[in-house]
Amino acid sequence: MARTCSSIVQAVHGSSTVAISDRARQLQQEGVNVINLGSGDPDFSTPSYIQEAGIQAIHDGFTHYVDSKGTPQLRKSIAAKYEHEQGL
């Protein structure tokens, strides 16, 4: 028995941001000098200390989504940084 998607699912369009990034990458591969203003993918590798922290977080079980504003610990750290560096 063949399954079909609902009309709602069929009406969903792809992400414009992804489409822009895909097109920019395609042009770059063709040798066109393009500044990709799509998804914000960095042009450098993730630093090793960040990779290691991510691996440690996985080992510590920190693998679930958090509040969109970040964890309370992260927000306190950001506030402390701005207080220290900017006096805010």
N, C-alpha and C positions, 0 to 999 in steps of 0.2 A: 504494500500500500504506500503510495507516494504521499509525502507530506508537503504542504505548502505553508509559506509564511502568511501571517495575518496581514491585512491591508495596512495596519498601523506600522508594522515592521517594514513592509515594502515601501512605505512613504518616508522612512528615515533616510536622510541624505548623509553622505560622508562629511567628515570634518574639513572645513575650509582651511584651517591651519595646517592640517596634514597635507592637503592638496598643494598648498603653497610651498611647503617644505619639499615635497616630492618633486615638484616642478623645478625648484631651485637646484636640487641635487642633480636632476637630469641635465639641466643647462650646464652646471659645473662639470659634469662628466663629459660634456660635449666641448669643453674648453672655454666656455663663456665665463667671463669674470662677473660673478653674481654675489651680492650680499644677501644672504638668506635671512629674511625677517619673519620667518614662519614660526616654527616651534621653539626656537631658542636653544637648540642643541649646541653645546660648547664645541669649540674646535681644538680641544685639548683633552687628554685622558684625565680621569678622576685621580687626584693625588693619592698616593699609597696610604697615608694616614687616614684618609676618609674611607678608602676601601676596607682597611683593617677595622675601623670603627663600625662599619656596616656589617662585616662578618661577625664581630663580637656581639652586636645587637641581635643578630639572628640566633647565635648560640645562647643568648640570654632570653630568648623567647619574645623579643620585641618585634613581632611580625604582623601586627594588626593595624588597621587604619586608626588614625587619631583625629581629634577635633580639627576642623579646617583652619583654626587659628594656631595650631601647634599644641604641644604638650605644655602643661604649666611650667615644668622645668625649663623648657626651651624659651618660653616667653619671659621668665624671670632672668635667664641668662642674657637675652637680648636687651632687656631693660637695664640690667647692670652694665652691659657694654656701653650703651648710650649714655648712661649716667656718668660712667667713668671717663669716656672719651669726649662727650659733648656737653656734659654738665646738665643733661636733660632729666 
